[in-house]
Amino acid sequence: MLGEKTLRKLAARKAVLTYRVLYMADNPLYILTPKKRLIRYLCVISLLWTVLLSLTFAFKIALFVTPPFIVLAGYVYFLFSRVWRSYKYSAFYPVTLFVLSFPVAFLCKYLVYKF
């Protein structure tokens, strides 16, 4: 069996580890949020959403092809917004990019027909 000295060392080590686990949430640098990655994903999803909308508005054949992709992109956008909010970021940025994608899509449509 283990000696008394070894058991005391193990108990002390366990106490130190327990203390670290209980108080690691107090350290703001321990849990780092993936802010850059989330912003990059937000930009990519918004760009994809805008391209799909501009294709739908610009070409009549796209009215039959793109709606499933628009539904899928909207669902991904919805899921991403839930992840964004789980990190307690402001909902201003995803909503703003979602709303701005419509005028940008119409601008792309205008530029496609103009040139």
BAFI-3210 file (N, C-alpha, C; in Angstrom, 3 decimals, decimal comma, padded with zeros to 6 digits):
// residues 115
n [1|2|3|4|5|6|7|8|9|10|11|12|13|14|15|16|17|18|19|20|21|22|23|24|25|26|27|28|29|30|31|32|33|34|35|36|37|38|39|40|41|42|43|44|45|46|47|48|49|50|51|52|53|54|55|56|57|58|59|60|61|62|63|64|65|66|67|68|69|70|71|72|73|74|75|76|77|78|79|80|81|82|83|84|85|86|87|88|89|90|91|92|93|94|95|96|97|98|99|100|101|102|103|104|105|106|107|108|109|110|111|112|113|114|115]
n.u [000,834|000,248|002,344|001,981|003,103|003,169|000,431|-000,340|001,008|-000,321|-002,922|-002,469|-001,700|-004,059|-005,730|-004,561|-004,968|-007,771|-008,323|-007,253|-008,965|-011,444|-011,093|-010,241|-011,959|-012,096|-009,962|-009,532|-008,053|-007,922|-010,044|-010,366|-012,073|-013,078|-012,846|-011,831|-012,125|-014,897|-015,786|-014,707|-016,135|-018,694|-018,486|-018,001|-020,341|-022,247|-021,404|-021,799|-024,594|-025,376|-024,442|-026,021|-028,562|-028,268|-027,882|-030,366|-032,047|-031,030|-031,000|-033,417|-033,594|-032,347|-034,213|-035,387|-033,364|-031,795|-033,406|-033,403|-030,740|-030,683|-032,421|-030,906|-028,600|-029,785|-030,555|-028,053|-027,077|-028,845|-028,150|-025,487|-025,876|-026,914|-024,679|-022,996|-024,353|-024,106|-021,551|-021,917|-021,795|-022,714|-025,817|-025,994|-024,168|-024,465|-027,182|-027,159|-025,442|-026,971|-029,269|-028,095|-027,283|-029,343|-029,712|-027,165|-027,252|-029,218|-027,811|-025,707|-027,220|-028,112|-025,658|-024,892|-026,826|-026,379|-023,850]
n.v [-001,186|002,357|004,735|006,927|009,428|009,617|009,556|011,977|013,776|013,276|014,077|016,781|017,613|017,120|018,962|021,370|021,238|021,196|023,707|025,326|024,664|025,534|028,292|029,205|030,408|032,997|034,229|036,302|035,825|033,158|031,851|032,289|033,967|033,135|035,557|036,772|034,690|034,298|036,765|036,634|034,423|035,541|037,572|036,025|034,466|036,497|037,605|035,425|035,182|037,657|037,373|035,215|036,398|038,500|037,062|035,839|038,042|039,101|037,286|035,538|032,736|031,945|032,138|029,697|028,023|029,017|029,333|027,011|027,144|029,667|029,303|027,445|029,020|031,015|029,506|028,688|031,202|031,874|029,897|030,648|033,151|032,435|031,203|033,411|035,039|033,420|033,869|036,248|038,557|041,607|041,760|043,485|043,587|041,113|041,442|043,925|043,440|041,514|042,992|044,973|043,448|043,225|045,834|045,893|043,653|044,480|046,611|045,225|043,864|046,030|046,949|044,742|044,705|047,198|047,103]
n.w [000,000|-000,209|001,363|004,252|003,796|000,997|000,440|001,598|-000,062|-002,492|-001,768|-001,247|-003,780|-005,187|-003,911|-004,738|-007,528|-007,594|-006,528|-008,563|-010,713|-009,759|-009,543|-012,007|-013,781|-012,989|-014,107|-016,754|-019,038|-019,444|-020,789|-024,023|-026,507|-029,831|-031,549|-033,960|-035,795|-035,719|-036,709|-039,269|-040,290|-040,182|-042,101|-044,420|-044,584|-044,869|-047,302|-049,021|-048,756|-049,865|-052,500|-053,386|-053,195|-055,043|-057,392|-057,600|-057,951|-060,303|-062,497|-064,346|-064,565|-062,296|-060,347|-060,063|-059,306|-057,126|-054,685|-052,813|-051,949|-050,822|-048,683|-047,225|-046,709|-045,159|-042,940|-041,980|-041,354|-039,298|-037,370|-036,967|-035,840|-033,383|-032,236|-032,183|-030,337|-028,119|-027,244|-026,095|-027,618|-029,242|-030,952|-033,003|-035,197|-036,807|-037,538|-038,817|-041,017|-042,302|-043,023|-044,614|-046,749|-048,601|-049,955|-051,122|-052,772|-054,611|-055,703|-056,931|-058,847|-060,371|-061,358|-062,895|-064,925|-066,018|-067,165]
ca.u [000,000|000,966|002,671|001,268|003,726|002,706|-000,985|-000,421|001,420|-001,423|-004,034|-002,089|-001,753|-005,476|-006,264|-004,052|-005,676|-009,155|-008,299|-007,057|-010,165|-012,539|-010,844|-009,712|-012,927|-011,836|-008,898|-010,147|-007,219|-007,949|-010,995|-010,259|-013,136|-012,567|-013,464|-011,422|-012,725|-016,328|-015,971|-014,428|-017,298|-019,812|-018,271|-018,161|-021,761|-022,940|-021,044|-022,521|-026,002|-025,528|-024,264|-027,222|-029,660|-028,054|-028,151|-031,814|-032,668|-030,455|-031,277|-034,716|-033,406|-031,892|-035,382|-035,704|-032,189|-031,202|-034,155|-032,908|-029,473|-031,000|-032,948|-029,766|-027,772|-030,529|-030,472|-026,677|-027,001|-029,568|-027,317|-024,324|-026,312|-027,031|-023,304|-022,528|-024,967|-023,629|-020,338|-022,393|-021,507|-023,899|-026,506|-026,027|-023,382|-025,121|-028,435|-026,807|-024,948|-028,101|-030,116|-027,330|-027,086|-030,393|-029,342|-025,957|-027,699|-029,858|-026,743|-025,045|-028,149|-028,056|-024,372|-024,869|-027,643|-025,826|-022,675]
ca.v [000,000|003,625|005,258|008,126|010,584|009,627|009,924|013,411|014,479|013,154|014,902|018,179|017,852|017,163|020,229|022,437|021,146|021,598|025,163|025,910|024,476|026,360|029,719|029,577|031,263|034,379|034,740|036,610|035,377|031,706|031,494|033,248|033,774|033,166|036,747|036,958|033,620|034,571|037,902|036,127|033,625|036,456|038,222|035,034|034,116|037,664|037,701|034,353|035,566|038,753|036,834|034,451|037,334|039,236|036,135|035,639|039,246|039,491|036,354|034,884|031,296|031,724|032,045|028,282|027,301|029,507|029,316|026,078|027,638|030,807|028,741|026,878|030,125|031,646|028,622|028,808|032,535|031,780|029,146|031,464|034,207|031,836|031,047|034,774|035,490|032,606|034,524|037,499|039,695|042,364|041,266|044,579|043,302|040,171|042,001|044,993|042,846|040,855|044,028|045,635|042,568|043,458|046,919|045,527|042,731|045,286|047,356|044,276|043,651|047,229|046,983|043,684|045,131|048,412|046,781]
ca.w [000,000|-000,214|002,686|004,692|003,157|-000,385|000,454|001,874|-001,287|-003,456|-001,290|-001,451|-005,223|-005,538|-003,411|-005,610|-008,806|-007,358|-006,369|-009,902|-011,526|-009,242|-009,688|-013,318|-014,477|-012,589|-014,958|-018,053|-020,149|-019,583|-021,838|-025,111|-027,493|-031,210|-032,134|-035,356|-036,590|-035,833|-037,624|-040,607|-040,692|-040,408|-043,396|-045,488|-044,682|-045,419|-048,713|-049,699|-048,756|-050,817|-053,853|-053,726|-053,433|-056,293|-058,499|-057,694|-058,487|-061,592|-063,586|-064,179|-064,382|-060,929|-059,467|-059,863|-058,817|-055,883|-053,410|-051,785|-051,405|-049,968|-047,432|-046,504|-046,211|-044,065|-041,779|-041,472|-040,750|-038,035|-036,436|-036,639|-034,924|-032,048|-031,735|-031,926|-029,094|-026,997|-026,746|-025,521|-028,475|-029,617|-032,148|-033,960|-036,402|-037,725|-038,064|-039,751|-042,260|-042,953|-043,618|-045,676|-047,898|-049,591|-050,868|-051,880|-053,821|-055,652|-056,362|-057,837|-059,961|-061,194|-062,057|-063,904|-066,061|-066,615|-067,987]
c.u [000,880|001,212|001,906|001,805|003,261|001,246|-001,169|-000,028|000,305|-002,609|-003,729|-002,152|-003,202|-006,094|-005,822|-004,793|-007,136|-009,256|-008,148|-008,309|-011,286|-012,339|-010,277|-010,678|-012,743|-010,763|-009,478|-009,325|-007,282|-008,873|-010,957|-011,344|-012,550|-013,155|-013,104|-012,071|-014,221|-016,608|-015,708|-015,603|-018,504|-019,680|-018,490|-019,633|-022,554|-022,636|-021,764|-024,004|-026,260|-025,400|-025,491|-028,411|-029,492|-028,251|-029,645|-032,489|-032,194|-030,882|-032,580|-034,578|-032,986|-033,047|-035,747|-034,556|-031,779|-032,074|-033,719|-031,598|-029,702|-031,568|-031,811|-028,882|-028,470|-030,474|-029,079|-026,501|-027,689|-028,737|-026,091|-024,708|-026,473|-025,649|-022,741|-023,067|-024,502|-022,325|-020,633|-021,905|-022,812|-024,505|-026,559|-025,326|-024,026|-026,404|-028,141|-026,305|-026,058|-028,981|-029,384|-027,123|-028,146|-030,082|-028,107|-026,323|-028,379|-028,832|-025,986|-025,923|-028,111|-026,766|-024,269|-025,666|-027,104|-024,667|-022,941]
c.v [001,251|004,101|006,530|009,380|010,719|010,047|011,416|014,228|014,445|014,029|016,382|018,545|017,972|018,485|021,391|022,418|021,571|023,110|025,834|025,811|025,396|027,843|030,107|030,460|032,724|035,024|035,035|036,126|033,870|031,267|032,589|032,951|033,881|034,342|036,920|035,915|033,864|035,737|037,468|035,294|034,509|037,145|037,246|034,672|035,274|037,834|036,630|034,682|036,665|038,259|036,036|035,360|038,080|038,339|035,932|036,846|039,571|038,579|035,608|033,379|030,977|031,660|030,598|027,523|027,730|029,444|028,254|026,536|028,841|030,329|028,161|027,979|030,857|030,824|028,686|030,157|032,541|031,029|029,950|032,576|033,674|031,628|032,413|035,277|034,664|033,153|035,903|038,712|040,381|041,793|042,330|044,210|042,258|040,723|043,087|044,429|042,131|041,882|044,721|044,749|042,788|044,649|046,603|044,571|043,495|046,137|046,456|043,995|044,830|047,279|045,910|044,098|046,362|048,089|045,558]
c.w [000,000|001,207|002,994|004,014|001,708|-000,464|000,724|000,648|-002,334|-003,059|-001,500|-002,936|-005,693|-005,089|-004,297|-006,944|-008,669|-007,226|-007,732|-010,748|-011,063|-009,519|-011,051|-014,091|-014,104|-013,450|-016,341|-019,240|-020,354|-020,715|-022,889|-026,139|-028,898|-031,982|-033,606|-036,256|-036,776|-036,770|-039,058|-041,128|-040,982|-041,758|-044,552|-045,670|-045,276|-046,904|-049,535|-049,818|-049,791|-052,250|-054,273|-053,994|-054,746|-057,505|-058,691|-058,319|-059,895|-062,738|-063,315|-063,953|-062,940|-059,943|-059,169|-059,180|-057,407|-054,623|-052,408|-051,147|-050,492|-048,633|-046,596|-045,924|-045,073|-042,798|-041,149|-040,780|-039,387|-036,986|-036,006|-035,661|-033,510|-031,435|-031,356|-030,586|-027,886|-026,427|-026,176|-026,302|-028,835|-030,903|-033,246|-035,273|-037,316|-038,332|-039,089|-041,073|-043,020|-043,665|-044,763|-046,900|-048,978|-050,497|-051,707|-053,010|-054,949|-056,396|-057,335|-059,051|-060,914|-061,989|-063,126|-065,125|-066,750|-067,548|-068,742]
res [m|l|g|e|k|t|l|r|k|l|a|a|r|k|a|v|l|t|y|r|v|l|y|m|a|d|n|p|l|y|i|l|t|p|k|k|r|l|i|r|y|l|c|v|i|s|l|l|w|t|v|l|l|s|l|t|f|a|f|k|i|a|l|f|v|t|p|p|f|i|v|l|a|g|y|v|y|f|l|f|s|r|v|w|r|s|y|k|y|s|a|f|y|p|v|t|l|f|v|l|s|f|p|v|a|f|l|c|k|y|l|v|y|k|f]
***
